[in-house]
Amino acid sequence: MNKQAHWGVWLALAIACSAPLAAIAQDEAPPQKLERILAQQQELKRDLDAGKTDGLTTRQVNAIRKAQVDVFTVTEGKTSLDQLSMDDKVRLENALERINAEVKNTRGGHDDKQVCWRERMSGSNTKVTRCGTEAEMREAREGARDFLERPKVCGDRCG
């Protein structure tokens, strides 16, 4: 496969992986969505196994392989996305976003990567799913760190 055709495959996979599961959910019947995701990931895995890693570092290839393990583990024995628990859907979405960010191979791709997590609501056992970009999550983390590092008592310059 020539280099231009190879990059075309990578670009097609990047575009396909970048569509969130919700967007796919609107277009197709449930079994086809999961089949399409698995077919894309198996094609990418075959390319990686064949050594078609032009433009990717060993670290990026390993990150893609690790995320693919999550994809295949979560979807094992499933025929539809509806069969996945909410935690598994979050895990699948995060794995697909990690793969997409590595395939895009840019800082912007990593910053725009959607990350979801499950957390308990304050004062309740109810879990909610929260999502945001990697950049938003980093800003929130840095803001919390700044808040914790501020002095807790009023110093000499306080009112």
N, C-alpha and C positions, 0 to 999 in steps of 0.2 A: 504494500500500500504506500503510495507516495506521501510526502510530508503534508501537502495541502489537503489531501483527502483525509489523512489522519487527524489533522486539526479540525476538519469539518465534523468528524465523529465526536471529538471532544466538545466542540461547540454545541452540537446537537444534544449531547448528554447534559451539558451545563444548563442549557435552556430547559430541558425536560426536568432536570432535578430541581431547578429553581422555582417551579410552580408549587406553591404550598398544597398540602393535601386537601384543604378546603376548596381550592379552585378546581382541582381534579374532581372532587366530589360532585360539583355542579354539572360536569360534562358527561359523566359516564355512569353506567350501572355499577353497583358495588364490586362484584367479582372482577370486572375488567380493570378497575383502578389498581387493585393489588397485583393483578397479573402484569400490568404495564410497568409498575414500579419494579417488580422482581425481574422482568425481562430486561429492563434497562440496567439494573445492577448486575445481572449475570453477564450482560454484554461488556460492561465496564470491567468486571472481574476477568473475563477472558482476555481483554486487551492488556490488562496489567500482567496477567500470567504469561502472555506472549511477549512481554517486554516493550510494549508500545507506551512508553512513559516519557515521550519527548516533552521537554519543558517542565517536568516535575522532578523534584528532588526525591531522594530516597525517603526522607522524613515525610514528605507529602504522600507518597505512595503508601507508606506504612499507616499514616493517619486514615487514608481512604480505606485500606484493607480492614483496619480496626472498626471503622464505622460500618462497613459492610457486614462484619460479623454481627453487629447489633441488628442490622436490617434483617438478615437471614434468621437470626435467633428469634426475634420478635414475631416474624411472620411464619415461622415453621408450623406446618400443619393447618394453616389458616387459608381460607379461600376468599375471604372478604374482609375489608377494613372494619366492618361492623362487628366482626368476631373479636376484635382487639379491645382490651380494657382501656380506659382513659389513660392510665399510666403507660401502657404499651404504645398507644397512639402518640403520646408525648415523646417517648423514647425513639419511636420510628421517625417522627418529624425532625427531632434533633440530629439523628444519624444522617438523614438525607440532607439536612442543612450543612452538616460538617463536610460531607462529600462534595456538595456543591461549592462550598467555600474553597476547598483544596483544588478542585478542578478549575475554578475561576482564577486561582493563583494570584490574587491581589489582596492588598491590605483592605481596600474597599469591600471586597468580597467577604472578608472575615468580619469587618465592622457591620455590614448589612445582614449578616447571617442571623436568622431568627432563632431564638432560643426560648424554649418553654420549660416551665417547671411547675410542680404541684406543691402547694403550701396550705397549711391550715389557716383558716380565718381566726383572727384574734377573738378569744372568748368562746370558741366553738370547736367542734370536732369536724366541721364541714371543710372539705378540701376544695380549693379553687385552682384553676389552671391560669397561670400568668405567662404572658409572652412578651418579648421585646427583642430589640436587636442587641447584638453583642456590644455595640458602642453604648447604648442606653444602659445596659447592665453594668458596664464598666464605670460609667458616670455615677450611677447610684451607689456602687461599691465605694468609689472614691469619696463621694459625699458623706457616706456613713463613716468612713475612716477619718475624714476631717472632723466630723462632729465628735467622734470618740477621743480624738487627740486634743481637743480644746480643753483648757483648764476647767475644772468642775467648780472651783470656788473663785470668788471675785479677788483679783490681784490688787496691786497698788494703784493701778490706773482706773479701777472701777469707781463708779458713781458715788 
